[in-house]
Amino acid sequence: MSKGQQTRAIILTEALRAASVEGFQGISIGMLADRLKMSKSGLFAHFGSKEELEKTLLDEAARRFMEAVWQPAMKAPRGRPRIEILFSSWLAWSINHEDLPGGCLFVALASEVDDKPGPVRDHLAELQTQWQAMMMRSAQIAIQEGHFRADLDPRQFAYDLQGIFLAMNYYRRLLRDGAAVQRAEASFRSLIERAAALH
């Protein structure tokens, strides 16, 4: 990794940490320059604009998410075992990610940008649509493998799975519910039981 790539990686890590707590509204080129003891012009040279920084942050968060959540799942057998690893990896990402002290960046930013038309909102929506498609495909494979019932709606399964994590984030972070993780695990078990094929 070149020095420029190393500097860029350091900037992105600090920006991700800040955005997870303060949102995109709370970060700026100047704030990051102060925190990293860099010049504004030096930091600006890596991204060109705040909008470009925000889109790059989304891509970096997506890359880290896929590395931490999707890649371990892909090593598991197809079907239900893969979905179970996906859930446990996603849970670990949501509660233990040291670079995101404010929790999952996608959850933190969704309510901030959902009513603000523009490239950043569109990019976040595109990334989340891709993730939904991957969860749907995982459910379809579980049907093909005979793990899930044939009449299961993969889109509804993906919706319900996403909902578990949104609810957990709400209960854990806003309501400070110490049982939020256990509730998420119970909800997932219930979702799997409802989806399971009868033998």
C-alpha positions in Angstrom: 0.0 0.0 0.0 1.4 3.4 -1.0 1.7 6.3 1.4 -1.3 7.9 -0.4 -3.4 4.8 0.0 -2.4 4.5 3.7 -3.4 8.1 4.3 -6.7 7.6 2.5 -7.4 4.5 4.6 -6.7 6.4 7.8 -9.1 9.2 6.7 -11.8 6.8 5.9 -11.5 4.9 9.2 -11.8 8.2 11.1 -14.6 9.4 8.9 -16.5 6.2 9.4 -16.1 6.4 13.1 -17.4 9.9 13.2 -20.3 9.4 10.8 -21.6 6.4 12.8 -22.0 8.7 15.8 -22.6 12.1 14.3 -24.1 11.3 10.8 -23.0 13.0 7.6 -24.3 16.3 9.0 -21.7 16.1 11.8 -18.7 15.5 9.7 -16.8 17.9 7.4 -13.4 18.1 5.7 -12.3 20.7 8.3 -13.4 18.5 11.2 -11.5 15.5 9.9 -8.5 17.6 9.1 -8.4 18.8 12.7 -8.8 15.3 14.2 -6.2 13.8 11.9 -3.8 16.8 12.2 -3.8 17.3 8.4 -4.3 20.3 6.3 -7.7 20.8 4.7 -6.2 21.0 1.3 -4.3 17.8 1.9 -7.5 16.0 2.9 -9.6 17.6 0.2 -7.2 16.3 -2.4 -8.2 12.7 -1.6 -11.9 13.3 -2.2 -12.6 16.6 -3.9 -15.9 17.4 -2.2 -17.9 16.5 0.9 -20.4 14.6 -1.4 -17.6 12.5 -2.9 -16.4 11.8 0.6 -19.8 10.7 1.7 -20.3 8.3 -1.3 -16.8 6.9 -0.7 -17.6 6.3 2.9 -20.7 4.4 1.9 -18.6 2.2 -0.5 -16.0 1.6 2.2 -18.6 0.7 4.8 -20.2 -1.7 2.3 -16.8 -3.2 1.5 -16.1 -3.8 5.2 -19.6 -5.1 5.8 -19.3 -7.6 2.9 -15.9 -8.7 4.2 -17.2 -9.2 7.8 -20.7 -10.6 7.0 -21.1 -12.0 3.6 -17.7 -13.6 3.1 -18.0 -15.8 6.2 -21.5 -16.8 5.2 -20.3 -17.9 1.7 -17.9 -20.4 3.3 -20.9 -22.2 4.9 -22.9 -24.9 3.1 -25.7 -23.5 0.8 -29.1 -22.9 2.2 -30.1 -22.6 5.8 -26.5 -23.0 7.2 -25.4 -20.1 5.1 -28.2 -17.9 6.3 -27.5 -18.8 10.0 -23.9 -17.8 9.6 -25.0 -14.6 7.8 -27.2 -13.8 10.8 -24.5 -14.4 13.4 -21.9 -12.5 11.4 -24.3 -9.6 10.8 -25.1 -9.6 14.6 -21.4 -9.4 15.4 -20.9 -6.6 12.9 -23.8 -4.7 14.5 -22.7 -4.9 18.1 -18.9 -5.3 18.1 -17.5 -3.3 15.2 -14.8 -1.1 16.8 -14.6 1.3 13.9 -18.3 2.1 14.2 -18.9 3.2 17.8 -22.3 4.5 16.8 -23.4 1.2 15.4 -24.2 0.2 11.8 -23.5 3.2 9.5 -26.3 2.2 7.1 -28.9 2.3 9.9 -27.4 5.5 11.3 -27.6 7.3 7.9 -30.9 5.9 6.5 -33.1 8.3 8.5 -30.8 11.2 7.8 -30.8 11.0 4.1 -34.1 9.2 3.2 -36.0 12.4 2.5 -33.0 14.3 0.9 -33.0 13.6 -2.8 -29.6 13.5 -4.4 -26.6 11.3 -5.2 -25.8 10.3 -1.6 -29.3 9.1 -0.9 -29.5 7.3 -4.2 -26.2 5.6 -3.6 -27.2 4.4 -0.1 -30.5 3.1 -1.5 -28.7 1.3 -4.3 -26.4 -0.4 -1.8 -29.3 -1.5 0.4 -31.2 -2.7 -2.6 -28.3 -4.9 -3.6 -28.1 -6.3 0.0 -31.8 -7.0 -0.1 -31.3 -8.9 -3.4 -28.6 -11.0 -1.8 -30.7 -11.9 1.1 -33.6 -12.8 -1.2 -31.2 -15.0 -3.3 -30.1 -16.7 -0.1 -33.7 -17.6 0.8 -34.3 -18.8 -2.8 -31.3 -21.1 -2.5 -32.6 -22.4 0.8 -35.9 -23.3 -0.9 -34.0 -25.1 -3.7 -32.0 -27.0 -1.1 -35.2 -28.1 0.6 -34.4 -26.3 3.8 -37.2 -23.7 3.4 -40.8 -24.5 2.3 -41.5 -24.1 -1.4 -44.2 -21.4 -0.9 -41.9 -19.1 1.1 -41.8 -15.5 -0.2 -38.0 -14.6 -0.4 -38.8 -10.9 -0.5 -40.8 -11.2 2.7 -38.0 -13.2 4.3 -35.5 -10.5 3.4 -37.8 -7.9 4.7 -38.3 -9.7 8.0 -34.6 -10.4 8.4 -33.8 -6.7 7.9 -36.5 -5.8 10.3 -34.9 -7.8 13.1 -31.7 -5.8 12.8 -33.6 -2.4 12.6 -35.6 -3.3 15.7 -32.5 -4.5 17.6 -30.7 -1.3 16.8 -33.7 0.8 18.1 -34.1 -1.2 21.3 -30.3 -1.5 22.0 -29.2 2.0 21.2 -32.2 4.3 21.9 -34.0 2.3 24.6 -30.9 0.8 26.1 -32.6 -2.5 26.3 -30.0 -5.0 27.7 -32.0 -7.9 26.2 -32.1 -6.5 22.7 -29.5 -8.9 21.3 -31.3 -11.9 22.9 -34.6 -10.6 21.4 -33.0 -10.4 18.0 -31.8 -14.0 18.3 -35.2 -15.2 19.4 -36.8 -13.3 16.5 -34.4 -15.0 14.0 -35.1 -18.4 15.4 -38.8 -17.8 15.0 -38.3 -16.5 11.4 -36.3 -19.7 10.5 -38.9 -21.9 12.1 -41.6 -20.3 10.1 -39.6 -20.6 6.9 -38.4 -24.2 7.4 -39.7 -26.9 5.2 -41.7 -29.7 6.8 -40.2 -33.2 6.6 
